[in-house]
Amino acid sequence: MAITDRRTGSDRRAVERFNVSIEVEWEGLIGRKPGTLGDISLIGCFVLSSGEVEDGENVKIFFPLADGRKIQFWGEVLNYVFEIGFAVKFIELSEAQREFLKVFIDRLRVESDSELQLRA
């Protein structure tokens, strides 16, 4: 298994990301596993998990909703970091999934801005 420096690459920080801590499930070739979203953007996320995946592997991310249901996102693993987790680029997003991400990230942006104002 080749180890890649995850701090490099053309996608790195191209889109605003927000730190989160959200318990999710993900599913890849090895089955369904628990994980934690460490950050999220309109184009992808980082899943903290000790489960093994391969760069280029397609995975499903199951994002919990307030009502107990889950919304599923397909993604491609861009970078796997052994025993830490993996970066995912969302693929094949429906219009409803794009809108969900936009609303969710707008809410995170407002919360982040409010937090910064309180510190000033």
C-alpha positions, 0 to 999 in steps of 0.5 A, spaced: 500 500 500 502 506 497 502 512 502 501 519 500 502 525 503 494 528 504 497 535 504 498 535 497 494 535 491 489 540 486 483 539 491 486 541 497 482 547 500 479 549 493 473 549 497 471 552 504 471 546 509 467 546 516 470 542 522 464 538 524 464 532 529 458 528 526 457 520 527 456 517 520 456 510 517 459 509 511 460 503 506 465 500 502 468 494 499 469 491 506 462 492 508 458 498 513 462 501 518 462 507 523 465 513 522 465 521 524 465 526 519 471 531 521 470 536 516 465 537 510 464 542 504 460 542 498 464 537 494 466 532 499 468 530 507 473 527 511 471 521 515 475 519 521 475 511 521 480 506 522 476 502 516 481 500 510 479 503 503 483 504 497 484 511 493 479 511 488 474 506 491 467 508 491 463 509 498 456 510 501 456 515 506 450 515 511 448 522 514 444 522 520 438 527 519 434 530 525 428 525 525 432 519 525 432 517 517 439 518 514 441 521 507 446 517 503 451 520 499 456 517 494 463 519 494 470 517 491 476 516 496 481 521 494 486 519 500 486 514 505 490 515 511 492 509 515 488 508 522 486 516 521 481 516 515 479 518 508 477 524 504 471 523 500 469 527 493 462 527 493 459 524 486 453 523 482 449 528 487 442 529 486 439 536 486 436 534 492 442 532 495 446 539 493 440 543 496 441 539 503 449 540 503 448 548 501 443 549 506 447 545 511 453 548 510 450 555 510 448 554 517 455 552 519 457 558 516 452 562 520 454 558 526 462 559 525 461 567 523 457 568 530 462 564 534 468 569 531 463 575 533 463 572 540 470 572 541 472 579 538 
